[in-house]
């Protein structure tokens, strides 16, 4: 990034993420990440300290600004996902943070952009698509309303004219797509997508087949020591969340060590789990 084009706000967010997740910010680190000069990096740190007083103090022995124990996020959400995204964008061979996460899909920008426009403008899309139930490619007309990243895969949530229902279509299985005539009326208001509009509470527990000591270990790792952990998700996305968490729905069949978490009340979630069979 050329110094003359440096986005100061973005630079300040980088300073904050480094302080939050690396515990310090060094001039050399900023220069390497942002492609800026020494003076500009120093000014960024000074500007951040003025904006967030008490967030960091200079440590002469390491020539860096060290985060205060009481530092609070002021410009970012303060999530590890933000930090990891930053590291991925600016990775250097010496970074100590390594993620074993491989995206096996081949997400095409042209397809993503077309579906993004369809979602925003409520335009129908003609697709050529295959699924596990119907591997042979077939043609469909869909009206998308949301793009979803679920684990390593991207889906488009859309009304399917053939099924006359809302369905999920994997972008990796769409082989051709074109926008339909924009004058054609949109089918099925997204507000009618009940599973999408409904938010469902999910309660996780340590798998009951673990020993008491193992359960405590899982609770300390995932639940901050509590016996359960709750979260809320759209009904349509609940199957993907459970799959990504590798949480058992049948503790008699899905056993440790493959499954260390379990859904506390899978029967109550049945109405939202069954639609996962419809994912394409």
C-alpha positions in Angstrom: 0.0 0.0 0.0 1.5 3.3 -1.1 2.0 5.7 1.8 0.2 8.5 -0.1 -2.9 6.3 -0.2 -2.8 5.1 3.4 -6.2 5.0 4.9 -5.7 6.4 8.3 -8.8 4.9 9.8 -7.8 1.4 8.5 -4.3 2.0 9.9 -5.7 2.9 13.3 -7.7 -0.3 13.3 -4.6 -2.3 12.6 -2.9 -0.6 15.6 -5.8 -1.6 17.8 -5.9 -5.2 16.7 -2.2 -5.6 17.2 -2.5 -4.2 20.7 -5.5 -6.4 21.5 -4.2 -9.7 20.1 -0.4 -9.4 20.1 -0.2 -7.3 23.2 2.1 -4.7 21.6 2.6 -2.7 18.5 6.1 -2.2 16.9 7.0 0.3 14.3 8.6 -2.4 12.2 5.5 -4.6 12.4 3.3 -1.7 11.2 5.7 -0.9 8.4 5.7 -4.5 7.2 1.9 -4.8 7.3 1.0 -1.5 5.8 3.9 -0.7 3.6 4.5 2.7 5.2 7.5 4.6 6.3 8.9 4.8 9.8 7.5 8.3 10.5 4.0 7.4 9.3 3.9 4.3 11.5 5.0 6.5 14.5 2.2 9.0 13.7 -0.4 6.2 13.5 0.5 4.9 17.0 0.5 8.4 18.4 -2.9 9.1 16.9 -4.3 5.9 18.3 -2.9 6.7 21.8 -4.6 10.1 21.6 -7.8 8.5 20.5 -7.7 5.8 23.1 -5.8 7.2 26.1 -4.3 4.6 28.4 -4.5 1.8 25.9 -0.7 1.4 25.6 2.6 2.6 27.1 6.0 2.7 25.6 8.5 0.0 26.6 12.0 1.1 26.0 13.6 -2.4 26.3 11.6 -3.7 23.3 11.1 -0.4 21.5 7.4 -1.1 21.3 4.1 0.1 22.7 2.7 -2.5 25.1 -1.0 -2.8 25.6 -2.5 -1.9 29.0 -4.2 -4.8 30.9 -7.4 -2.6 30.8 -7.3 -1.9 27.0 -10.8 -1.8 25.4 -11.6 -1.9 21.7 -12.5 1.5 20.5 -12.4 1.2 16.7 -12.9 -2.5 16.1 -15.3 -5.2 17.4 -12.3 -6.7 19.2 -12.9 -10.2 17.8 -10.2 -12.7 17.0 -11.8 -13.1 13.6 -10.9 -9.5 12.8 -7.3 -10.1 13.9 -7.0 -13.4 11.9 -8.4 -11.7 8.8 -5.7 -9.0 9.2 -3.0 -11.6 9.6 -4.2 -13.5 6.5 -4.1 -10.3 4.5 -0.7 -9.3 5.6 1.0 -12.6 6.4 4.7 -12.7 6.8 6.8 -15.9 6.9 7.8 -15.1 10.5 4.3 -14.8 11.9 3.8 -17.2 14.8 0.1 -17.4 14.2 -0.8 -20.4 11.9 -4.2 -21.6 10.9 -4.8 -25.1 9.5 -7.8 -24.1 7.5 -8.1 -24.9 3.9 -10.9 -23.7 1.6 -11.5 -26.5 -0.9 -14.0 -24.5 -2.9 -13.4 -22.3 -5.9 -15.5 -19.2 -5.2 -15.8 -17.3 -8.4 -16.0 -13.5 -8.0 -18.3 -13.2 -11.1 -20.8 -15.6 -9.6 -20.7 -14.1 -6.2 -21.2 -10.6 -7.6 -24.1 -11.7 -9.8 -25.8 -13.3 -6.8 -25.0 -10.3 -4.6 -26.8 -8.0 -7.1 -29.7 -10.4 -7.3 -30.1 -10.3 -3.5 -30.0 -6.5 -3.3 -32.2 -5.9 -6.3 -34.5 -8.9 -5.8 -33.9 -10.2 -9.3 -34.4 -13.8 -10.3 -31.5 -16.0 -11.4 -31.4 -18.9 -13.9 -28.9 -21.4 -12.7 -27.5 -24.8 -13.8 -27.0 -26.7 -10.6 -26.2 -30.1 -9.3 -26.7 -31.6 -5.8 -25.9 -34.8 -3.9 -29.5 -36.0 -4.4 -29.5 -35.1 -8.1 -25.9 -35.0 -9.3 -26.9 -34.6 -12.9 -27.0 -30.9 -13.6 -30.5 -29.3 -13.8 -31.8 -25.9 -14.6 -33.7 -23.9 -12.0 -35.0 -20.4 -11.4 -34.3 -18.9 -8.0 -34.9 -15.6 -6.2 -32.0 -15.1 -3.8 -32.1 -13.0 -0.6 -28.9 -13.9 1.3 -25.4 -15.2 0.7 -24.1 -17.4 3.6 -20.7 -18.7 4.5 -21.3 -21.9 6.5 -18.0 -23.5 7.5 -15.9 -23.8 4.4 -18.8 -23.5 2.0 -20.8 -20.7 0.6 -24.5 -21.0 0.0 -27.2 -18.7 -1.5 -30.5 -18.7 0.3 -33.2 -18.4 -2.3 -36.8 -19.1 -3.3 -36.8 -22.0 -5.7 -39.6 -21.9 -8.3 -39.4 -25.6 -8.9 -39.6 -26.7 -5.3 -41.9 -23.8 -4.4 -40.0 -23.3 -1.2 -36.9 -21.6 0.2 -33.7 -23.6 -0.3 -29.9 -23.4 0.1 -27.8 -23.7 -3.0 -24.0 -24.3 -2.7 -22.1 -21.9 -4.9 -19.6 -24.5 -5.7 -22.3 -26.6 -7.4 -23.7 -23.8 -9.5 -22.1 -24.3 -13.0 -23.8 -21.4 -14.8 -25.9 -18.4 -13.8 -27.6 -15.5 -15.5 -29.9 -12.8 -14.2 -33.5 -13.1 -15.3 -35.4 -10.1 -16.7 -35.4 -7.4 -14.0 -39.0 -6.6 -15.0 -40.2 -10.1 -13.9 -41.8 -9.8 -10.5 -39.9 -11.2 -7.5 -41.3 -14.4 -6.1 -41.8 -15.1 -2.4 -41.0 -12.2 -0.1 -38.0 -13.1 2.1 -40.2 -12.2 5.0 -42.0 -15.4 4.2 -38.9 -17.5 4.7 -40.0 -18.7 8.1 -36.9 -20.7 8.9 -34.7 -17.7 8.1 -36.8 -15.2 10.1 -37.0 -17.4 13.1 -34.2 -17.3 15.7 -33.6 -20.4 17.7 -31.8 -20.9 21.0 -29.2 -23.6 21.0 -27.8 -25.1 24.2 -24.6 -27.1 24.2 -23.2 -29.4 26.8 -20.2 -31.6 27.2 -20.9 -35.0 25.7 -22.4 -37.2 28.4 -20.2 -40.2 27.5 -17.1 -38.3 28.5 -15.7 -39.0 31.9 -16.4 -36.3 34.6 -12.8 -35.1 34.3 -13.1 -34.9 30.5 -16.4 -33.0 30.8 -14.9 -30.5 33.1 -12.0 -30.0 30.6 -14.5 -29.4 27.8 -16.5 -27.0 30.0 -13.4 -25.0 30.8 -12.4 -24.8 27.2 -15.7 -23.9 25.6 -18.1 -22.8 28.3 -15.8 -20.7 30.6 -16.3 -23.3 33.3 -20.2 -23.3 33.1 -22.1 -26.5 32.6 -23.7 -25.3 29.4 -23.3 -22.7 26.7 -26.2 -21.1 24.9 -26.3 -19.3 21.6 -28.9 -18.1 19.1 -29.0 -18.7 15.4 -31.4 -18.4 12.5 -33.4 -21.6 12.1 -32.3 -22.0 8.5 -28.6 -21.9 9.6 -28.9 -24.0 12.7 -27.9 -27.3 11.0 -24.7 -25.7 9.6 -23.8 -24.3 13.0 -24.2 -27.7 14.7 -22.2 -29.4 12.0 -19.4 -26.8 12.2 -19.3 -27.2 16.0 -19.3 -31.0 15.6 -22.0 -31.2 18.3 -23.7 -34.6 18.7 -27.4 -34.8 18.0 -27.5 -38.5 18.9 -25.3 -39.2 21.9 -25.8 -43.0 21.5 -24.3 -43.0 18.0 -22.2 -39.9 17.7 -19.6 -40.7 20.4 -16.3 -39.3 21.7 -13.6 -38.7 20.8 -15.1 -37.7 17.4 -17.8 -35.7 19.3 -16.9 -33.8 22.5 -20.0 -31.5 22.5 -23.6 -32.4 22.4 -26.9 -30.6 21.8 -28.8 -30.5 25.1 -32.3 -30.9 23.6 -32.2 -32.1 20.0 -35.9 -33.0 19.9 -36.9 -29.4 20.5 -34.7 -28.4 17.5 -36.1 -31.0 15.1 -38.3 -28.6 13.1 -35.1 -26.7 12.1 -32.8 -29.6 11.7 -34.9 -31.5 9.1 -34.5 -28.8 6.4 -30.8 -29.5 6.3 -31.8 -32.5 4.2 -32.9 -29.9 1.6 -29.5 -28.2 1.3 -28.2 -28.6 -2.2 
